[in-house]
Amino acid sequence: MQTNLKKQGVVVASALALLAACGGGGGSTVSVAPPTQDPSLIAGTDLPVAVQQSTAALLAFAQTQLAATSDKTDPLVVGDAKLATDDSAEPSAI
């Protein structure tokens, strides 16, 4: 019985030593490339570049989003986008 306990003690001690040795932080570093920005989108947003260039493109995008929106879709990131405006145009229905 004593030798069985000694063997178990050695096994447990060995397992603990191996676990302790695995916890060290190796010196290797892995560099991860930043995600690439889609050139058709305004930087930092989910909006196409065209919505900054013309009100017609902005209205078309808004209509497309309204038609595709549901309770389960994620919200779009608008960020600091400067949307196109036209003070001389007549109001348009969305």
N, C-alpha and C positions, 0 to 999 in steps of 0.2 A: 504494500500500500504506500509506503514511504517513497519508493522509487517512482511510482506512478505520479505522486504529487510533485516530486522533483522534476520529472519530465514535463509536466504541465506548467510548472513555474518557469522552466527554461523556455518553453514555447511562448508563453505569455510575454516574458521579458524580451524575447527576440522580436515578437510582433510589435511591441511598444517601441523598441529601438528602431525598427524599420519605419514605423509611422512617424516617429520624431525626425528621422533623416529625410523623409519626403516633404516635410513642411518648409524647407529652406527655399528662398526665392533665388532661383538661378539667375545669373547675370545677363542672360540673353534678352534682348528687347526686339519686339516685332513691330515694325512701323506699318501703320495702316493708312492707305491713301484716303484722303477726304472724298466724300461722295461728289460726283461730278454734277454740275448744274446743267439742266436741259436748256440749250440756247434759245428755244422757242418760248421759254417762260421768263418772266421778270425775276431777277435774282431775289431769293428769299421768299418767294410767293408761289402760289399755284395758279397764277393768272398768266394768260398769253401776252406777249409783247404788244400785240395789236390793240389791246384795250387802252393802252396809253397813247395810241396814235390816231384813233378815230372813234367818234361816238357811235357810228354804225357798227363797228366791230365790238364795241362795248355792249351795245344793245343785243347784238346777235349772241354774244357769249352769255349774257344774262338770261336770255330766252332759252338757250340750250341748257343752262344749269337749272333753271326752274322746271323744265320738262323732265330732267333726269334726277331731280332731288326727291328723296324719300326720307322717312324717319331713320333709316339705317345707314345713310351715307355720311361720311365724315365731312366736317366743315372745311371750307377752303381757307388757305392762309392768304390773307390780303396784304399783310405787312405794311410797308411804306410805299406801296404802289400809288402813282399819281394817275388817276383815271382821266381819260379824255373828257373834255367838256366843250359845249358849243352854246354860247349865250344867245346866238341869233337864230338857232333852229327851233322849230315848233316842238312841243312836247310829243313824245312817242309812247304808245302803249307797250307795256312789257308783256 
